[in-house]
Amino acid sequence: MANIISMGSGSRPTGSYYHAPSNRLYVNSFSGGGLTVIDCVAHTNLTTIPYGNDAPYSRGNVYYIAALNEIWAVGNSGFLRINANTDATIANTSFSAQGSVYVTQVNNKIYVFYDKNGNMVKVYDANLNLIKTISGLFTDVFIGGNYVSRAYYSDIPNKKIYLGESSQVGAIIVVDTVTDTIIKRFALDKGGKVYASPGVISFHPLRNSVYIGGAILDTADAPLARLWAFDTVTKTITQTTSPSVNSSIDGLVYYPPNNSVYASSSGRLPESDPNANQFTDGIIFKFN
C-alpha cells in the first residue's frame, strides 16, 4: 500500500518543489494554512510553515532560488521565504490584497501583478528593491478571482514570460524579463468569451510553441474546453482545438519521451441539466 501523508483538512496542493540535497518535498496548498515540508525518505510530514499575512489562502508555486539557497512559496498576495537548510522563515512578505506574485528563475526577479484597478506589474529584485512599474498589462481582468499569475510559461533561454490572461478578453501576453517591457499582447479568440484556466500553459520545445488551455462559453453560456497553440517564433496562434464540451482544460504537461502535450479536462454539467451541480468525469487528451 502506498504511503498517505495528510496535509490537513480542506487543503489542496497547488505547487511543489523537490529539494534533492535534503530529500525534502515542499508543497504549497490552497486553504492549507502553510507550506508543508515532507521527508521523502521517511515519508512523513516534518512541519507546516505558516504563511502569516497570506493565510489561509495561499495558492501559488514553489521555487528554489539557488543564488540565495532559499525556498520561495508564492501566495495570493506575497511570498514566504525559508532557508533551504534549516527550514527557518527568512521573510513573509505581503504586497497587496489585490496582487498576485510570480518569481522568475532567469534573474531572480519578482513580478507582482495587480488587478484591473491598478492594471500594472511591479518588478522587484531579490532584495525587494523596486526596479520598475509596467502599466497597461491587462485590459479586463480581476487577478484575485482568476489567478493570472499562475497561468504562465517562463522561457528561460530567451528570457521571456508568457502570461495567460483569464477574462472575457482572453489573451497571451509576452513579457521581456531583461528590459521588463511588454513585447506584445495576442488575443486568443477574437469576439468570444474566453476563460483561460489558472496554471495551464506548457511549452513544446520541438515546435517552439506555447500551449494554452482553458475554455470558451458557447451561446448558452456553457463551457467548452479549448486548447490554443501559440508559435513563439512567428508570434501567431497556429492551432485551436475543442476536445470536449461542458468542461475546461485544467492541466497541461509536455512529455519529452514521445514529444507530446497531455491535457486534462473536467467540468460541470450545463445549467439546463437537472444535475447541474455535479462534476463530469475527468478526461485526458494527447496532442502531438
N, C-alpha and C positions, 0 to 999 in steps of 0.2 A: 504494500500500500504506500502511496506517495505521502510525503510529509505535508501537513497542512499547518500554515503559520497564520494566526489571526492578527489582523491589523486594527481591530476594533469594530464595534457595531456601527453600521452605516457608512463605512469608508469604502472608497472606490479608487483603485490606483489610476493615476494619470500620467506618471512618468517614473523612470528609474535609471540608476546608473550602477554598474558593477565596478568596484574598485579592486583590481586584481592584487595589488601588493598586500592588502589586508583581508582579501577574500570576503568582502562585505558588499551587500546589496543595499542601496539607498532607494527607498520607494516613497514617492510623493503621492498624496491621495486627496480626493475631493471629500470634504467633510470628515477627514480622518483625525484632525486635531494636531497633526505634526508630521515630521519626516521620520519614517520608520527605518531603523537600521537592523539588517538581518545578517547573522553569521551564516555564511554559505557552507561551512564545514559541519557545524553542529546543527544546522537548520533550526535555529532559534531566533526569536525576536530579542535583540540586545537592549534596545531602548527606543523610545519615541521622543524626538526633539520637538518641543512646541514651536509654533510659528509666531507666537506673540501677536503683533498687530494684524496679522493676516488670518488668524484663527477665527472660525473653524473651517473657512472655505478657501483652501489653497488648491490650485488646480493646474499646475504647470509641470515643466520637465525638470530634470536634474542633470547638472553638468559637473565635470571635474575640470577645474582651472589649474593646469599643470604649473604655470608660472608662479602661482600663489600657493600651490598644494592645498587647495580648498575645494569643498563640495558646495555648489550653489544650487539651492532648491528654489525654483521660481514659483511665486504665488500669484494671487489675484491682483495685488497692488504693490508688490515688493518682492524681496527675496531673503532667504535665510542662508547665511554663510557659516560653514563649520570647518574646523581643522580636520583634514583627512586622516591624520594620525591618531588624534585623541577624541574626535567627535565633539570637541568643545565648541560652543557657539561663539563665533567671532563677531557677528553683527546680524541684526534682524531689522531690515530696512523697509520702511513703508514710503511709497512715493505719492500715491493719490488714491482716494477711494474709487475713482473712475479711470484708473490706469491699468495697463497690463504690461508685463515685462518680458523681454526676450534678451538672452545673453548670446553674443556671437563668439564662437571659438576661434575665429580668424585673428582677432586682435584684442580679445578680452574687453570688448566694448559692451555697454549695457544700453539697450534700447527700451525706452518706456513709451508705450503707445497710449494716447489719451482718446477719449470718446469724441463724438461729433461736435460736442460743445466746445472742446478745445481744438479738435481737428489738427493734432500735431504729434510729433515724436521728439522726445528729448534724448540726446545721446550723452552718456557719461563714460568716463574711463574707469578702470578697475578700482581707483581710489575715490570714486563717486564725485569727481570733479565734472561739472557740466561742460561738455565740449561744444555742443551745437543744439539748436532747436530748429526742426524742419516743420514748416506749416503746409497745410493743404494736402495731407497724406491721404485722407479718406473723404468720400463725398457724402455718404449717408449710412453711418454705421454707429451702433452703440456697443462698444467693446465689452462693457460689463455684462451684456447679455449674450454676446455672440463669440467672445473669446478669440478675436482675430489673431492675437499674438501666438496662439498655438498652431495656427494654420500657416506654416512656413516651411521653406526648404533653404538651407544655407549652403550655397555653392562655394566651398572653401577655396579651391584653386583660383576661381575668378573673382572671389571676394564680393559675391552678390547675395542678397537675401530676396527670396520670392515669397511674398505675402498673399495669402488668400483673403480677400475682403468678404466678410459674411454679412450680407444685407440684401435689400431688394434691388441693388445695383451691383451684382456680383462681379468681382474683378480680380485680376492678379497684378500685384504691384511689385516692381523691381527696384530695389534699393542698392546703391553702390556703397559698400562699407568702408571704402578708402576715402572718398570725398564726402560721404554721408549726404548724398543727394538722391532724389527720386529720378530714376532714369526714364521710366515710363509707367503708365497705368493702362492695362488692357482689359476691356470688357469681355466677360466670359460668354454671356448670352444677351445680345442686344434686344431690348424691348421685352425681355422676360423677367419674371420674378425668380431670382436666384438666391438660394440659401446654401452657401458653402459650409460644410460641417467643420467643427474645430479639429485641427491637427491632422488633416487628411491631404497632405502633399507628399509626393515621393518622386525621386529623381531616377531616370533611366539613363545611365551613362553612355550606353552604346548608341542610343537615339538622340542624346543631348536634349532630352525632353523632360519637362516637369509635368507630372500627372496631378490633377486636382480633382478631388472627389467631393460630391455634395448632392444637392437636389434642386430641382425647379418645381414650381407649382403649376399644375395644369389649370384649365378653365374652371374646374370645380374646386380649386384650391387644394387638391390632393397632391401629396409629394410624389415626385418621380425621380428616382435615383439617376444621377448623371455623372459621367467621367469626362473631363477635358484633358487633352494633351497639348502642352504649350512648348513649341520649339524654341529653345533658348538662343539659337543661332539666328534664325530668321525672324524671331520675335512675333510669331503668329500662332493662332490656335489651329492645330493640324488635325485634330480628331475630336469628335463629340459622340459619346455613346450613352445610351439609356438602357442599362441591363435589367432593370426591374421596376415595378410600379408600387405605389403606396409605401415608399421607403426612401432612405437616404444612404449614400455611401459614407460609412463612419470609420473606415480604416483602410490604409493603403501601405503596401510594403514592396520593395524591389527585392527579388530573389536572384542573386547572381548565377547559381548553377545552371539555370535554364533561361536566363535573361528575360524574365517575365515579371510583370507587376500584378500582385494579387490585391483584390478589393473585397472588403466585407460589407454587406448591406443588411440592414434590418429596419423595421419601422412599425407604424401603427396602421390599423385598418382605417379606411376613409370615414369621415363624419357621418355619411349616409348609412353606414353599416350598423346594424343593431349592436354589434360587439366592438364599437369604435374604440374603446379604451384598451383593447387587447393588442399586444405586440405580435407582429408577424414573425415567422421563423427566419433566423439568420441565414444568409446565403453567401458563399464565397465565389468570386469570379476571377478568372485568369485572363490577362491581356498580354500578348506577346509584343 
